[in-house]
Amino acid sequence: MLLPRAIARVKRARRGLRVIVREATPDVLLADLLVGRIDLTVGRLAPRDDGDRTARIPLYQEPVRLVTRAGHPALSSPDRALPQLMDYPWVLPVDQTALRGELEEVFFAQGLPLPADLVECTSMPTLRSLLLDSDAIAAVPMLIAEEDDRLALLDTPLRSISRLVGVTVARNRAPSPGAELLLEQLRAAAGEIRERLGGESDMPT
């Protein structure tokens, strides 16, 4: 919801400005950023070593929750602890992503393997379709689920997994005027999101 809001504001301010949105895994986006194919990346700020070639701008902290389609049988179950959800299909992030590693730690801490019926996916549209068309469960940023009346949140604890959302830019390249405008609107939209999240949006110091 952050990026669409910011883009809509940019287009209202400069209708003729061309905005191109690309989706890819973090390593691909980082490579494109460093060689100048993209101006900035927006998303989860995960710790990584990039040789101090990028600067990161944290915007807000968002909880990650387990999500299903509305009407999912697990929603009416009296016990929604993780072991009781293992027989359902699951959608998890692909290997080598920060969230995947954190989710694996949650499973392994409870002595559980990864679900046997598993799809690995980084595309939110595909993930949403999988949730709506099956009894799948996925770990999704909380606001994405809250904005979608066809999805529902499970109250299964995830040991406070959250994602620090922000912007990454290249240190050795000044942003274009269009990128500066987008960054300005990203900050404005993030401020509204922080207010909505309240204390849950507090960022680590």
N, C-alpha and C positions, 0 to 999 in steps of 0.2 A: 504493500500500500504506500510505502514511502516514495519509491521512484515514480509511480504513476501520478501521484499528487504533485510532485515537484515538476514533472514534465508538463502537466496541464497548466501550471502557473507560468512556466517559461513560455509556452505557446501563446498564452494570453498576453504576455508582455512583449513578445517578439514573434508574431505570427509566421513570418517568413523563415525563421531559424530552422534548419534541418537537424533533427535529433535522431540518432541511430542507436538502437538498443540491441546489444548482443548478449546471448547467454552462452556460458561455457564453464568448465571446471576452473577452480581458482588458479591452477598452474598455467592454464592456457591464457586466462585473462591477465595474469601477471606478465607473461611473456609479451603479450600484445601491448600492454601498458608501457613496458620498458623500451620497446622499439618505436613507440609513437603511433601505433595503429588505432589506439583508443585514448581518450583524454583522461578518463578516470574509471574506477570501478566502485560499485555500490553493493554492499552486502555485509556478510559476517566478517569481522576482523579477527582472524585466527592467528595465533603466534606462529611466525615462520622467520626464517633467516633469508633475507633478500639482499644482504650485503649493504644495508642502509641506503639502498637506491630508491626507496619510496618513503613518502610521508603519509601518515594515517590520521584521519580526523574522526574520532569517535562521536556518535550522534545519540544513541540510546541503547539501553540494555533491555532485551525482550525475552520473556520466559519461553521455553519450548515445552509443548504439551503433547500428549497422545491424543490423536484425533481419529474419528470414524465418520461414516455417514450418519445423518440423523435417522433414528430408528434402528440402529445397529443392535443386535441382541445383547452385546456386552453392556449396553447402557442400562438395561433392566436387571442385570445380574447383581446380587447382593455383595459379591466379592469381585472387585476389579483390580486386584493385585496382579503384578506382572506374571507370576506363574500361571494364573488362571486365563491369561490371554494368549498363551503360547500356541494353542491349536488353531488360532485364526491366521489368515494370510497377513503378511506384513510387507510394508514398503519402507525401506531404509535408504539413507544416502549411500552413494558408491563408496567403495573402499578408499582409504587415504584422504578422506575429508575429516575435518575436525569434529563435526557432529557425529559422524559414524563412530569415531574413536570414543567419544563420550558415551554414546549409547551402548557400545560394546562393554564399556566399563560397568554400566548399570546392570546389564545382563549377567556379566561374569561375577560381579559382587554378590549377586543372589544365587550363585551356583547354577546359572542357566546358560545353555548354549544359545546361539542365535536361532531365531525361528527357522523351522525346516521349510516352511512355505514362504519364500522370500523373493521379492522383486527389488532390485537396486535401481534407484532413479534419482536424478537431480532436477528433472523438469517439473515445475510446479503444475502446469496444465495436465501433464500426464499423470502425476501423482493424484491430483484431484479426481480425474476420471477413474483411476483405479479404486479410489475410496468410494466413489458414488456407485460404481458398477459391481461392487463385491462387498464382502465383509472384512475388507482389509483394514489394518490399523497402521498409522504412520505417526512419526514425531514431526510436528510442524510448529513454526513460530505462532504463538498464541493469537496474535491479532489477525493473522490470515484466516484462522478458523472462526474467530468471532465475527468477522465481516461476511461470512458465508452462511446463510441460513439453512443450507443443505448439509452442513458439517456440524459435528458435535464434539465437545471436549470430554475426554475421560478424566476422572479425578485420580488416576493412578499416579503416584509420586514418581518423579524422575530425578531425585536428588538435586533439585534446583538447577537443572541444566538450563542454560540461557545462551543467547547469542548477543554479542556486542556488535551492533550494526554501525557502519560508518562508511567513509569514503577513503579510497587510496589513490594517491597521485604520484607521479614521478618527481623526484627531487630536482632533477637536472633540466626540467622543462617547465616554463611558465605556462599556466593554463590559458587557453584561448578565451576571448571574450564570452563566447557561448558557454564554455565550460564554467567560467566564473559565475555566469548567471544561473546555471543549473546548480552549482554548489550553494549559492545564496538561497535558492528555493528549497534545496534539500535541508539546509539548516532550519529554515522556517517551518517546513513540514515536520521535521524531527522534533521541534519544540512542541508542536501540537500533540504528537504521539507521546512524548514524555509526560505531558499533562494527563493524557488519558490513562497511561500506565500507572501513574502515581509513583509510589515507593518502589514498585517492581522494576522501574526503569533506571534506578540508581546504578551508575557506572562505577567500576572498581577504581580505586585511587592508588 
